[in-house]
Each structure stands twice: as C-alpha cells, then as structure tokens.
Amino acid sequence: MKKPSAKIRAEIAKLQEQLKLAETREAERIGRLALKAGLGEIEIDEEELQAAFEGLTKRFRGGQGATTGGKKGVGDSSGQASTTSVASGAAAGGTGEA
C-alpha cells in the first residue's frame, strides 16, 4: 500500500528536525573539545580551520574521509594540521558555533 504524500512530508519534517538536533549535539560536543584544546584562543581563518578538520577526519578514517568544502590542498597529505592540533571530529557545516 502506498503512503499518501502528506504522510511522507510529515515523516520528512520529523526526520529533518531529528537531523537538526543531532547536528546541534555534535557541534556542541566538538565545540567543547575545541575549546578544551585551546582553539578558542587562536586566530585562524575559518577556511584554514575547516581544512584542518577535514585533514583530521581523513586521518582518523584511514584516508577514506570525504571533504565537504573549504580550500583544497591546504595542509599536507599526512593528515596532520599544519598550524595547530585539532580535536577529533569534523565540523558540521555551519550548524552552530561554540
């Protein structure tokens, strides 16, 4: 039996809300870790920081990490951040700042 489109839309809306809450939790967790690591006290361009997070993601996923934006080619191929040590995890694309 096929679902009516209104029911599908309602399910999508519910899932979008769940996604938003999950991304907020993840952003808060990563933000807390970043502050503990001292990232809140340094001056760094957001694109450079995004690239560092992507490099870290790739490092912990064994080179399987996919990039989601930011500058390509920033940092070295070893997955180490060029200017700072970054807390584990990838920044959720603009879902919130800590």
C-alpha positions in Angstrom: 0.0 0.0 0.0 1.3 3.4 -1.0 1.7 6.2 1.6 -0.1 9.5 0.9 2.2 12.4 0.1 1.0 14.3 3.2 2.2 11.4 5.4 5.6 11.3 3.6 6.0 15.1 4.0 5.3 14.7 7.8 7.9 12.0 8.1 10.4 14.1 6.2 9.7 17.1 8.5 10.2 14.8 11.6 13.5 13.4 10.2 14.7 16.9 9.4 14.1 18.0 13.0 15.9 14.9 14.3 18.8 15.7 12.0 18.9 19.3 13.2 19.0 18.2 16.8 21.7 15.6 16.1 23.9 18.2 14.3 23.4 20.6 17.2 24.6 18.0 19.7 27.6 17.1 17.5 28.5 20.8 17.0 28.3 21.4 20.8 30.4 18.4 21.6 33.1 19.3 19.0 33.0 22.9 20.2 33.6 21.9 23.8 36.5 19.7 22.7 37.9 22.5 20.6 37.8 25.0 23.5 39.5 22.5 25.8 42.2 22.1 23.2 42.7 25.9 23.1 41.2 26.6 19.7 39.1 29.4 21.0 42.2 31.4 21.9 44.0 31.4 18.5 43.4 33.5 15.4 42.8 31.3 12.4 40.8 31.7 9.2 37.7 29.6 9.1 38.6 28.1 5.7 42.0 27.0 7.1 40.4 25.6 10.2 37.8 23.7 8.1 40.7 22.2 6.0 42.5 21.2 9.2 39.3 19.4 10.5 38.9 17.7 7.1 42.5 16.5 7.3 41.9 15.2 10.8 38.8 13.4 9.6 40.7 11.8 6.8 43.4 10.7 9.2 41.0 9.0 11.6 39.1 7.4 8.9 42.2 5.9 7.4 42.3 8.1 4.3 38.7 7.4 3.5 37.3 10.8 4.6 35.3 12.8 2.1 35.7 16.6 2.0 32.7 18.8 2.3 34.1 22.2 1.4 36.9 24.5 2.3 40.1 25.1 0.5 41.5 22.1 -1.4 45.1 21.3 -0.8 45.6 23.1 2.5 47.7 21.1 4.8 49.9 18.2 4.0 49.0 14.7 2.8 49.9 13.1 6.1 46.6 14.4 7.6 48.3 16.5 10.2 47.1 20.0 10.8 49.8 22.5 9.6 49.3 25.2 12.3 47.5 23.6 15.2 46.4 20.4 16.8 42.6 20.0 16.4 40.1 18.0 18.5 38.8 14.8 16.9 35.8 15.2 14.6 34.7 17.2 11.6 33.0 20.4 11.9 29.3 20.2 11.0 28.9 22.6 8.1 27.7 25.8 9.8 25.2 24.2 12.2 26.4 26.3 15.1 29.3 27.8 16.8 30.6 27.0 20.3 
